[in-house]
Amino acid sequence: MKEVHTINYYPINEGAARRAKEMNSFSDYKEGSATAEYRAMVDKAAAIIGW
């Protein structure tokens, strides 16, 4: 029987991500992009380890 794992995502401060993007770039910040990028990386890591 295969073990089932739950991925726990931590909250991302989108306001801080927006400010960091504005300080380092002239391009606009897309709302939710920091959270989406973080979740994609966590999902990729989970896939690598076989979750």
C-alpha positions as CSV (number, residue, x, y, z in Angstrom):
1,M,0.0,0.0,0.0
2,K,1.4,3.4,-1.0
3,E,1.7,6.0,1.7
4,V,-0.2,9.2,1.1
5,H,1.5,12.5,2.0
6,T,0.0,15.9,2.4
7,I,1.9,18.9,1.3
8,N,1.8,21.8,3.7
9,Y,2.3,25.2,2.1
10,Y,3.4,28.2,4.1
11,P,1.7,31.6,3.5
12,I,3.5,34.1,1.3
13,N,3.4,37.8,2.1
14,E,2.3,39.1,-1.3
15,G,2.6,42.7,-0.1
16,A,6.3,42.1,0.7
17,A,6.8,40.3,-2.6
18,R,5.2,43.3,-4.4
19,R,7.5,45.8,-2.6
20,A,10.6,43.7,-3.4
21,K,9.6,43.4,-7.0
22,E,9.0,47.2,-7.2
23,M,12.4,47.9,-5.6
24,N,14.3,45.6,-8.0
25,S,12.5,45.9,-11.3
26,F,10.6,48.3,-13.5
27,S,8.1,45.7,-14.6
28,D,4.7,45.4,-12.9
29,Y,4.0,42.8,-10.2
30,K,1.4,40.2,-11.0
31,E,-0.8,39.6,-8.0
32,G,-0.4,36.1,-6.6
33,S,2.7,35.4,-8.6
34,A,5.0,34.9,-5.6
35,T,2.6,32.3,-4.1
36,A,2.2,30.6,-7.5
37,E,5.9,30.3,-8.0
38,Y,6.5,29.1,-4.4
39,R,3.8,26.4,-4.8
40,A,5.2,25.3,-8.1
41,M,8.6,24.8,-6.6
42,V,7.2,22.9,-3.6
43,D,5.1,20.7,-6.0
44,K,8.3,20.0,-8.1
45,A,10.3,19.0,-5.0
46,A,7.5,16.7,-3.8
47,A,7.4,15.0,-7.2
48,I,11.2,14.5,-7.1
49,I,11.0,12.7,-3.8
50,G,8.0,10.7,-5.0
51,W,5.1,12.2,-3.0
